[in-house]
Amino acid sequence: MDIIKAVQYYTNRIITDTSSMKVLLLDRETTPIISLVSTQTHLLSKEVYLVDRIENRQRDAMRHLKCVCFVRPTDASLQALRDELRSPKYGDYYVYFSNILKKSMVEMLAENDENEVVREVQEFFADFYAVTPCLFHIGLEPSTHPLFAEGHSWNPGALGRTVQGLSAVLLALKRRPNIRYERNSAMAQRLGRELDYLMEHESSLFGSTSGSPTQLVILDRKNDPVTPLLTHWTYHAMLHELIGINNGRIDLSHVPDIRPESKEVMLAQDQDSFFKQSQFLNFGDLGVSVKEFVDSYQSQSQSHHKIESISDMKRFVEAYPEFRKLSGNVSKHVTLIGELSRLVSQRHLLAVSELEQSLACNEQHGTDLRALRALIANPKIQPENKVRCVVLYALRYEQTQGNAVNELKQLLSSNGVDADMVSIIDVMLRYGGARERQSDIFQNENIFSRGKNIFKGLQGTENVYTQHTPALAIMLEDLVRGRQGLHWQERLPNLDPNARPPMLGNENGMFNQDIIVFVVGGVAMEEEMAVAKLNAKFVSQNVRVLLGGTSIHNSRTFMSELSTTFFP
C-alpha cells in the first residue's frame, strides 16, 4: 500500500501513453499532486518539453506539439479546458481527470471540441497529496476549503472534496474497504456514509477492486487534540512545526544570509536518500547523521579532484549528475538543520517542550502550575508557545477541582498576549474538551486510569522530550494485536451494522489485513512516525497501515483552523 507508487504509476501513464514531444498542462491543484512524486528531470526524460498551468492564457501556440492535460473535474478547471479547446494552441489533446467524471462533463468537452483536437479522455485517480509511502492528505486549507460549518459539522464543500480525495485513494489502491468510524463523531459517520453511497453508486468502478481485506477507520481529531499541539523532535516533524512544509516545499526566504538558490527547497523520499534515512531521527541523532553525510560528500569530492587520465575523466563525467545531486542535498540539509538549531535556541524550545511533555503525560498539578506561571512570565518565550502550554493545561486539568485556567488566561493577558490568542483556550475546550472526547487520553478521568498513569510515570522514560505516544498509535497496536476487542468494537462500530467485526477480541488480531486510517481534522507528523514504526514492526504478519487526513497540521495551523470556527 505504497501511496507514492500509486500516484507515480498514474503520472507515468499520463506522460508515456502519448509518444513524442509533448506539453503537460496542470491546474492549481494537480500541480502539487504531480510535483510531490515527480521531478522536472524525470518529466524531461519522458519527452515533456514544457510544463504549464492550464489557466495561463499567455502561452505560445505550438501546433506541432501534443498536449497532455491532467486536471481536477472542477468548475474552474473545466472552464479553463473549455477555453483551451475553443482556441487550441497544440495539435492533439489527451485529457486526463484526477477523479470520476460525470457524463455531463464529457458532453461539455465534446460540444467545445469544435476543432476535433481531443484524442483521448480518461480518469486517473490521483486526487490527493501523497507525502510519503504511508502518508497522504486531501489538502483542505481554511482559505479554500474551511473544514467546519458551525461546531462539529461539515462545511459542504470540504465534505465533497474529502469524499472525492478518499475515494480516489481507494480506487488508486484498488480497495473496497469495510468502513468503521468513531462512535462519538457525527463528522466521521457522515463521511463514512457519503463514501459508502459513492461506492454503491459507482459499483462498476469499486466492484473491480481486489487485494487484501481492508479496513477504513475514520477518526476525529477532537478525540486527541493533544498530539498536534506538541513540539515534536524528529526531523520531518520539526521541519513542519518550526519552518512549515507545503506539499513538499520549504520556504527558507526568511532565513538570515540565505543563498538565492536555497530560498526554497524540496523534500521527497525517493529523490533524497538522506531525508529517507533520517526523517524519523530525533534532533540529537540528527547532528551525528548529517556530519557523516558531510564527511561522505567530502571524501567523494576529493576523489573527483584526482583526474589524471582519460578513464578518470570518463568516470567523473558519468558520475557528475549524481555528484551534483549529492552536493545539492548536502547543502540543503546542512542549511535546514542549521536553521532548526537556530530556532530551537531562539525560541527556548527545550524548556517549552519539557513542560509540554509533562502536561501531556504526567498528573502533577502543583508542579505543572508553578512551571506554567514561570513560563508565562518569561519574556523570552513566544506568546503562541505560552498559549499552547495553557491549552494543554486546560485540557488535562479541565475536570480537576481548583484548576487555574481563568488565572492563567489573566496572566497571559497581563503579559501582553493578544486577546484573540487567549480566546483559543476556550475554543479548544469546546472543540476537544472532556465532554466531546470519547477516550481518556490523559488517563485521569477515574480512579483506575489515574492509578495506571501513576505507575506509568514511575517507570521513567529515556528522553523527557519524547514521552508522549499518540492515541492513534495505541489504538492501532491494540487493533492489530487483538487487545481489548470489545472496547474497540464499541468505540469503532462498523458503518454496516450487519458487517462482521474483523477478527477482533481474539489472539489473531488483525493480521493479514490492510488498514487505512483517516483523521477528520488533520494528522500530525508524530502520528506518521507511529504508523511507519508499526508497519516495520508487523511486516512479517502482513499488516500494512496507511495514514491520511483532511490536512497535515502543526500546532500553528491546528489552532488557526479552530480559531475561525464557532463551537457552541
C-alpha positions in Angstrom: 0.0 0.0 0.0 2.7 2.5 -1.1 0.7 5.6 -1.9 3.6 7.3 -3.6 3.9 4.5 -6.1 0.2 4.6 -6.7 0.5 8.3 -7.9 3.7 7.6 -9.7 2.0 4.9 -11.7 -0.6 7.3 -12.9 1.9 10.0 -13.6 4.0 7.7 -15.8 0.9 6.6 -17.6 0.0 10.2 -18.3 3.3 11.1 -19.8 4.2 7.9 -21.5 1.0 6.8 -23.1 1.4 9.7 -25.5 4.6 9.3 -27.6 6.8 12.1 -29.0 7.4 15.6 -27.7 4.6 17.0 -25.6 3.3 19.8 -23.3 1.9 19.0 -19.9 -0.9 21.3 -18.7 -1.9 21.1 -15.0 -4.3 23.1 -12.8 -3.8 24.8 -9.4 -4.4 21.5 -7.5 -2.9 18.9 -9.8 0.4 20.8 -10.0 1.5 19.9 -6.4 0.0 16.4 -6.7 2.5 15.8 -9.6 5.4 17.7 -8.1 5.3 15.6 -4.9 6.0 12.4 -6.8 8.0 13.5 -9.9 10.8 15.8 -10.9 11.4 18.1 -13.8 14.3 15.9 -14.9 12.0 12.8 -14.9 9.4 14.6 -17.0 12.0 15.8 -19.5 13.3 12.2 -19.8 9.8 11.2 -21.0 9.8 13.9 -23.7 7.7 16.5 -21.7 9.0 19.7 -23.4 7.1 22.2 -21.3 5.0 22.2 -18.0 2.5 25.0 -17.6 -0.8 25.9 -16.0 -4.0 25.5 -18.0 -5.3 28.8 -16.5 -2.3 30.6 -18.2 -3.7 32.1 -21.4 -0.4 33.8 -22.3 1.1 30.5 -23.6 2.6 30.5 -27.1 0.9 28.4 -29.8 2.9 25.3 -30.8 0.7 23.3 -33.0 3.4 20.8 -33.8 3.4 19.5 -30.2 0.9 17.2 -28.5 -0.7 18.3 -25.3 -1.4 16.2 -22.2 -3.8 17.8 -19.7 -4.2 16.5 -16.1 -6.8 18.4 -14.2 -9.3 18.0 -11.4 -13.0 17.8 -12.5 -13.9 21.2 -11.0 -15.9 24.0 -12.5 -12.8 26.3 -12.7 -10.6 23.6 -14.5 -13.5 22.7 -16.8 -13.9 26.3 -17.8 -10.2 26.6 -18.5 -10.3 23.5 -20.5 -13.3 24.7 -22.4 -11.5 28.0 -23.3 -8.4 26.0 -24.4 -10.4 23.8 -26.8 -12.2 26.7 -28.4 -8.8 28.1 -29.3 -6.3 25.2 -29.2 -2.6 26.1 -29.1 -1.4 22.5 -29.7 -2.1 19.8 -32.3 -3.6 17.0 -30.3 -5.1 16.9 -26.8 -5.0 13.9 -24.4 -7.2 14.8 -21.4 -6.9 13.1 -18.0 -9.1 13.8 -15.0 -8.0 13.1 -11.4 -11.4 11.7 -10.4 -14.7 10.3 -11.5 -16.1 12.2 -14.5 -19.8 13.0 -14.8 -21.5 12.3 -18.1 -22.4 16.0 -18.4 -18.7 16.9 -18.3 -17.9 14.6 -21.2 -20.7 16.1 -23.2 -19.4 19.6 -22.4 -16.0 18.6 -23.7 -17.5 17.2 -26.9 -19.5 20.4 -27.5 -16.5 22.6 -27.2 -14.1 20.5 -29.3 -15.2 22.1 -32.5 -11.6 21.7 -33.9 -11.7 18.0 -33.1 -8.3 18.0 -31.4 -9.2 15.8 -28.4 -7.9 12.3 -29.0 -8.5 10.8 -25.6 -10.3 11.3 -22.3 -9.6 9.2 -19.2 -9.9 9.1 -15.4 -6.7 8.6 -13.4 -7.4 8.6 -9.7 -4.7 10.8 -8.3 -6.9 13.3 -6.5 -4.9 13.6 -3.2 -1.4 14.6 -2.0 1.0 11.7 -1.4 3.6 12.9 1.0 5.4 9.7 2.0 4.7 6.0 1.2 2.4 5.8 4.3 1.1 9.3 4.5 -1.4 11.4 2.3 -3.7 14.3 2.8 -6.6 15.9 1.0 -5.3 19.4 1.1 -8.1 21.2 2.9 -7.0 24.7 3.7 -9.1 27.2 5.7 -8.8 29.8 2.9 -10.1 27.5 0.2 -12.0 24.6 1.9 -12.9 25.5 5.5 -13.5 22.2 7.3 -16.3 23.3 9.7 -19.7 24.9 9.0 -20.5 25.6 12.7 -19.4 23.4 15.6 -18.8 19.8 14.8 -20.4 19.7 11.4 -19.0 19.6 7.9 -18.7 22.5 5.6 -20.4 21.1 2.4 -17.5 22.0 0.2 -15.0 20.3 2.5 -17.1 17.2 2.8 -17.4 16.9 -1.0 -13.7 17.4 -1.5 -12.8 14.8 1.2 -15.2 12.2 -0.3 -13.5 12.8 -3.7 -10.0 12.5 -2.3 -10.6 9.5 -0.2 -12.5 7.6 -2.9 -9.5 8.3 -5.2 -7.2 6.8 -2.7 -9.3 3.6 -2.6 -9.5 3.4 -6.4 -5.8 4.0 -6.8 -5.1 1.2 -4.4 -7.9 -1.0 -5.8 -9.6 -1.4 -2.4 -13.3 -1.5 -1.3 -13.0 -1.5 2.5 -15.1 -2.2 5.4 -15.8 1.2 7.0 -15.5 1.9 10.7 -15.9 5.2 12.5 -15.5 6.8 15.9 -18.9 6.4 17.6 -19.0 9.9 19.1 -18.2 11.7 15.8 -21.1 12.8 13.6 -18.5 14.1 11.1 -16.7 10.7 10.9 -20.0 8.9 10.5 -21.2 11.4 7.8 -18.0 10.9 5.8 -18.4 7.1 6.0 -22.0 7.2 4.8 -21.2 9.5 1.9 -18.2 7.3 0.9 -20.3 4.2 1.2 -23.0 5.7 -1.0 -20.5 6.6 -3.7 -19.0 3.1 -3.7 -22.5 1.7 -4.2 -23.4 4.3 -6.9 -20.1 3.7 -8.7 -20.1 -0.1 -8.2 -18.7 -0.7 -11.6 -15.5 1.1 -10.5 -15.3 -0.2 -7.0 -16.5 -3.7 -7.9 -13.2 -4.4 -9.7 -11.1 -3.8 -6.6 -9.0 -6.6 -5.2 -6.2 -7.4 -2.8 -6.1 -8.0 1.0 -9.1 -7.4 3.2 -9.1 -3.7 4.0 -10.4 -1.7 7.0 -11.0 2.0 6.6 -11.0 3.5 10.1 -12.3 7.1 10.2 -11.2 9.1 13.3 -12.0 12.6 14.6 -9.2 14.9 15.7 -11.3 16.1 18.6 -10.7 12.8 20.4 -6.9 13.6 20.5 -6.4 17.4 20.4 -3.1 17.0 22.3 -0.8 15.4 19.6 -0.8 18.3 17.1 -0.2 20.8 20.0 3.2 19.3 21.0 6.7 20.2 19.8 8.0 17.0 18.2 11.7 16.3 17.9 12.1 14.1 14.8 13.5 15.7 11.6 10.3 15.7 9.5 8.1 16.8 12.3 10.5 19.6 13.4 10.7 21.0 9.9 6.9 21.1 9.7 6.5 22.6 13.2 9.2 25.2 13.1 9.5 26.2 9.4 6.5 24.7 7.7 6.2 22.3 4.8 3.8 23.0 2.0 3.3 20.0 -0.3 7.0 19.0 0.0 8.3 22.6 -0.4 10.0 24.5 2.4 10.3 28.3 2.2 13.6 29.5 3.6 13.5 33.0 2.3 13.2 34.4 5.8 16.5 32.7 7.0 19.3 35.1 7.7 22.0 35.2 5.0 20.4 32.5 2.9 21.8 32.0 -0.6 19.4 32.8 -3.5 19.4 29.2 -4.8 18.4 27.9 -1.3 15.4 30.2 -0.7 13.0 27.3 -1.5 13.9 23.6 -1.2 12.1 20.4 -1.9 11.8 17.3 0.3 10.9 13.9 -1.2 11.9 10.5 0.0 12.5 8.9 -3.4 14.8 11.9 -4.5 16.7 12.3 -1.3 18.4 9.4 0.4 19.5 11.3 3.4 16.0 12.5 4.1 14.6 9.0 3.6 17.1 7.6 6.2 16.8 10.5 8.7 13.2 11.7 8.7 12.4 9.9 11.9 15.7 10.6 13.7 15.5 12.7 16.8 17.3 16.1 17.0 20.3 14.7 18.9 20.9 11.9 16.5 20.3 14.1 13.5 23.5 16.1 14.2 25.6 12.9 14.0 23.9 11.8 10.9 24.4 15.0 9.0 28.1 15.0 10.0 28.5 11.6 8.5 26.7 12.8 5.4 29.0 15.8 5.0 32.1 13.5 5.6 30.9 11.1 2.9 30.4 14.0 0.5 33.9 15.4 1.2 35.5 12.0 0.6 33.7 11.7 -2.8 34.6 15.3 -3.6 38.3 14.7 -3.0 38.2 11.6 -5.2 36.7 13.6 -8.1 39.6 16.0 -7.9 42.1 13.3 -8.9 41.6 13.3 -12.7 44.9 12.0 -14.1 43.8 10.0 -17.1 41.1 9.7 -19.8 39.4 6.9 -17.8 39.3 9.2 -14.7 37.7 11.9 -16.8 35.1 9.5 -18.2 34.3 8.2 -14.7 33.9 11.8 -13.4 31.6 12.8 -16.3 29.4 9.7 -15.7 29.2 10.3 -12.0 28.8 14.1 -12.3 24.9 14.3 -12.3 24.8 12.1 -9.2 27.6 14.1 -7.6 25.8 17.4 -8.3 22.6 15.9 -6.8 24.6 14.8 -3.7 26.2 18.3 -3.4 22.7 19.9 -3.5 21.3 17.6 -0.9 24.3 18.1 1.5 23.9 21.9 1.2 20.1 21.6 1.7 20.2 19.5 4.8 23.1 21.5 6.4 21.0 24.6 5.9 17.8 23.1 7.2 19.4 21.6 10.3 21.3 24.9 11.0 18.0 26.8 10.8 16.3 24.3 13.1 19.1 24.7 15.6 18.8 28.4 15.5 15.1 28.4 16.1 15.3 25.9 19.0 17.7 28.2 20.7 16.0 31.4 19.8 12.5 30.2 21.0 13.8 28.3 24.1 12.0 25.2 22.9 13.8 22.8 25.2 12.2 24.4 28.2 8.8 24.8 26.4 8.9 21.1 25.3 9.7 19.8 28.7 6.7 21.4 30.2 4.5 20.3 27.2 5.5 16.7 27.7 4.8 16.9 31.5 1.4 18.3 30.8 0.6 15.7 28.2 2.0 12.7 30.1 2.0 13.2 33.8 -0.5 14.1 36.5 1.3 16.6 38.8 -1.0 19.7 39.1 1.0 21.7 41.6 4.3 21.3 39.8 2.8 22.0 36.4 1.1 25.1 37.6 4.2 26.6 39.1 6.2 25.8 35.9 3.5 27.3 33.7 3.3 30.5 35.7 7.1 30.9 35.4 6.9 30.2 31.6 4.2 32.8 31.1 6.1 35.4 33.0 9.3 34.7 30.9 9.6 37.5 28.2 11.9 35.2 26.1 9.1 32.7 25.4 6.9 33.4 22.3 3.3 34.2 23.0 2.0 31.3 20.9 4.1 28.8 22.9 2.7 30.2 26.2 -0.8 29.8 24.8 -0.1 26.2 23.7 1.1 25.2 27.2 -2.0 26.8 28.8 -4.2 24.9 26.3 -2.6 21.6 27.3 -3.1 22.5 31.0 -6.7 23.3 30.4 -7.3 20.1 28.5 -5.6 17.9 31.2 -7.0 19.6 34.3 -10.4 20.6 32.9 -12.2 18.4 35.5 -9.8 19.0 38.3 -11.3 20.9 41.2 -9.4 24.2 41.8 -7.8 24.3 38.3 -6.3 27.7 37.5 -7.4 28.1 33.9 -9.0 31.5 34.5 -6.0 32.7 36.4 -3.7 31.6 33.6 -5.7 33.4 31.0 -5.5 36.6 33.0 -1.8 36.0 33.4 -1.4 35.7 29.7 -3.2 38.9 29.1 -1.2 40.8 31.7 2.0 39.6 30.0 1.0 41.1 26.6 -0.6 38.1 24.9 -3.2 39.2 22.3 -6.8 38.6 23.4 -7.6 36.6 20.2 -4.8 34.2 21.0 -6.0 33.8 24.6 -9.5 33.0 23.3 -8.3 29.9 21.6 -8.1 28.2 25.1 -11.9 28.3 25.4 -12.3 27.3 21.8 -10.1 24.3 22.3 -12.1 23.2 25.3 -15.3 23.4 23.4 -13.8 21.5 20.5 -11.9 18.7 22.2 -12.7 19.0 25.9 -13.8 16.1 28.1 -17.4 16.3 27.1 -16.5 15.9 23.4 -13.8 13.3 23.7 -14.5 9.6 23.5 -11.2 8.5 25.0 -9.5 9.1 28.3 -6.3 10.4 26.6 -4.8 11.7 29.9 -5.7 8.6 32.0 -7.1 10.8 34.7 -10.9 10.5 34.5 -11.4 7.8 37.0 -9.5 6.1 39.9 -8.4 3.1 37.8 -6.9 5.2 34.9 -5.3 7.6 37.4 -3.5 4.6 39.1 -2.4 3.3 35.7 -1.0 6.8 34.9 0.9 6.9 38.2 2.7 3.6 37.6 3.4 4.7 34.0 5.2 7.8 35.5 7.2 5.7 37.9 8.7 3.6 35.1 10.6 6.6 33.9 11.5 7.5 30.3 14.6 7.6 28.2 14.0 11.1 27.0 11.9 13.8 28.7 11.2 15.4 25.3 9.7 12.3 23.7 7.5 10.8 26.4 4.2 11.2 24.6 2.7 8.5 22.5 -0.2 9.5 20.1 -3.6 7.9 20.9 -3.7 6.7 17.3 -0.6 4.6 17.9 -2.1 2.9 21.0 -5.3 2.2 19.1 -3.5 0.6 16.1 -1.3 -1.6 18.3 -4.5 -2.8 20.2 -6.3 -3.4 16.9 -3.5 -5.3 15.3 -2.8 -7.5 18.3 -6.5 -8.1 19.1 -6.3 -6.5 22.5 -9.4 -5.0 24.2 -11.5 -6.3 21.3 -14.9 -5.4 22.9 -13.8 -1.9 23.8 -12.7 -1.2 20.2 -15.9 -2.8 18.7 -17.9 -0.4 20.9 -15.8 2.7 20.1 -15.3 2.0 16.4 -18.5 0.4 15.1 -18.9 -0.8 11.6 -20.8 1.5 9.3 -22.7 -1.5 8.1 -24.4 -2.9 11.2 -24.5 -6.4 9.6 -20.8 -6.5 8.9 -18.9 -8.9 11.0 -16.1 -7.4 13.1 -12.7 -8.2 11.5 -11.2 -10.8 13.9 -11.3 -8.5 17.0 -11.1 -9.8 20.5 -9.1 -12.9 19.7 -5.5 -13.9 19.6 -5.3 -13.5 15.8 -5.8 -9.7 15.9 -5.9 -8.0 12.5 -3.0 -9.8 10.8 -3.0 -10.2 7.0 -5.1 -7.0 6.6 -4.6 -3.6 5.2 -5.7 -0.7 7.4 -6.4 2.8 6.2 -6.7 5.4 9.0 -8.2 8.7 8.0 -8.4 11.6 10.5 -11.1 14.2 10.1 -9.5 17.4 11.3 -5.9 16.6 10.1 -3.0 14.4 11.1 0.3 15.3 12.9 3.8 14.2 11.9 4.2 12.3 15.2 1.4 10.0 14.0 3.2 9.4 10.7 6.2 8.1 12.6 4.0 5.9 14.7 2.5 4.3 11.6 5.9 3.8 9.9 7.2 2.1 13.0 4.1 -0.1 13.3 4.4 -1.1 9.6 8.1 -2.1 10.2 7.1 -4.0 13.4 4.4 -6.1 11.9 5.8 -6.6 8.4 6.1 -10.4 9.0 2.4 -10.5 9.9 1.5 -8.9 6.6 -0.1 -5.8 8.3 0.1 -2.6 6.2 -1.2 0.7 7.6 -1.8 3.9 5.6 -2.4 7.2 7.3 -4.3 10.1 5.8 -6.2 13.2 6.9 -8.0 16.3 5.7 -4.7 18.1 6.2 -1.3 17.8 7.9 -1.2 20.0 10.9 1.5 21.7 13.0 0.4 23.5 16.2 0.0 26.8 14.4 -2.3 25.6 11.6 -4.3 23.4 14.1 -5.1 26.4 16.3 -5.6 28.7 13.4 -8.2 26.3 11.8 -10.2 26.1 15.1 -10.0 29.8 15.8 -12.1 30.6 12.8 -14.9 28.3 13.9 -17.7 28.8 16.4 -18.2 25.8 18.7 -21.3 26.2 20.8 
